[in-house]
Amino acid sequence: MKITITGSLGHISKPLTMELVQKGHAVTVISRKPEKQKDIEALGAKAAIGTMEDPDFLAATFRGADVVYLMEAMGAGSFFDQNFDIMAAHTKIASNYAQAIRQSGVKRVVHLSSIGAHTDKGNGILAFHYNVENILKQLPNDVAIKFMRPVGFYYNMLAFIQTIKAQGAIVQNYGGDEKEPWVSPLDIAAAIAGEIEKPFNGREVHYIASDEASPNEVAKILGEAIGKPDLKWSVIPDGQSLNGMIAAGFNPQVAEGLVEMNASRRGGVLYEDYYHNKPVLGKIKLKDFAKEFAAAFNQ
Ligand SMILES: NC(=O)c1ccc[n+]([C@@H]2O[C@H](COP(=O)([O-])OP(=O)(O)OC[C@H]3O[C@@H](n4cnc5c(N)ncnc54)[C@H](OP(=O)(O)O)[C@@H]3O)[C@@H](O)[C@H]2O)c1
């Protein structure tokens, strides 16, 4: 099949490209950077250099594809840009994708969405995923779409390193002994590669997760990996978390969205729809990620 991949050689798109090429598909990978062309070609794929902000480029690149994989990427540092409007930025990219799909005539889409995309209420920053899914759902009915909803990525835990080093603890506005799901980009790539090859049928939602662990279990596993077996996960009030993020330079809309998102983890509100549609867990476990975490911690 001819498959076009957005997300360059990112955490998901690189292993996805490798698997699809290995399975014999003709893969085109979109990157903003001309210097990535040789790395993309080294994987056996074709490079298309352009951006998600350019609907004409997207339409030209999607034309003739049997399947396109869509994800929305924000530039590094956008969470600290005081003028950044996360909802508007995602609406723009989603609208560009919808326009490009109409213009190119592509009929099969796999979209990287997220946990929390089932609602725009009480899930904080994740409401933009609900909005993006709704923009894509307005495409004509003969465009089949698989909405892939991974849970929180393990790599988000790398943000814990700062408070572990500064305060000797993981510090968040949620915590405790209730298990929650986590996922590896490698398991996401494998799930997407699998869905690309399976039949498409209207609009479908697929959750993706690798492992389930409570915050206190996360602290124990990461703590052991970095030689601090007594590492604790400490819970602070929402307001204190918000003030800390704003003091650290976060865009206020993003900071409020992240605090509300984390608050919705308490009592499992965020995970309601996930638990009704629970996937088979992937291969990469928290203990595997803990080795990567320890390497980053010791760097
Ligand atoms: N973190 C979580 O817990 C979580 C949970 C659920 C869903 N998600 C979703 O997962 C996504 C991240 O996936 P990932 O880790 O695979 O991505 P990633 O590694 O951050 O890679 C995205 C790549 O896209 C390219 N890119 C960035 N801006 C672009 C633009 N404007 N136009 C064209 N290409 C652009 C960049 O490569 P070049 O520099 O080569 O262009 C970048 O390396 C998030 O955006 C979010 O929507 C995240």
The ligand as a Gaussian input file, in Angstrom:
#p B3LYP/6-31G(d) Opt

LIG

0 1
 N        2.295000      12.951000      25.697000
 C        1.205000      12.240000      25.868000
 O        0.953000      11.692000      26.936000
 C        0.221000      12.084000      24.734000
 C       -0.937000      11.334000      24.960000
 C       -1.826000      11.155000      23.902000
 C       -1.559000      11.709000      22.668000
 N       -0.426000      12.437000      22.479000
 C       -0.148000      12.992000      21.135000
 O        1.119000      12.513000      20.725000
 C        1.768000      13.519000      19.999000
 C        3.268000      13.347000      20.034000
 O        3.635000      12.216000      19.258000
 P        5.183000      11.869000      19.054000
 O        5.837000      11.785000      20.381000
 O        5.294000      10.732000      18.114000
 O        5.667000      13.173000      18.293000
 P        7.116000      13.830000      18.335000
 O        8.166000      12.813000      18.599000
 O        6.997000      15.015000      19.199000
 O        7.361000      14.173000      16.791000
 C        6.623000      15.043000      16.049000
 C        7.481000      15.442000      14.864000
 O        6.637000      16.163000      13.980000
 C        7.410000      17.106000      13.269000
 N        6.679000      18.398000      13.300000
 C        6.554000      19.262000      14.342000
 N        5.833000      20.320000      14.002000
 C        5.487000      20.136000      12.706000
 C        4.746000      20.904000      11.774000
 N        4.220000      22.073000      12.123000
 N        4.584000      20.418000      10.527000
 C        5.153000      19.239000      10.146000
 N        5.856000      18.451000      11.007000
 C        6.026000      18.914000      12.249000
 C        8.757000      17.254000      13.982000
 O        9.763000      16.678000      13.143000
 P       10.592000      17.594000      12.094000
 O       11.355000      18.558000      12.933000
 O       11.427000      16.640000      11.335000
 O        9.557000      18.270000      11.209000
 C        8.584000      16.403000      15.253000
 O        9.742000      15.731000      15.604000
 C        1.317000      14.834000      20.651000
 O        1.359000      15.896000      19.736000
 C       -0.088000      14.517000      21.115000
 O       -1.028000      14.979000      20.171000
 C        0.473000      12.637000      23.474000

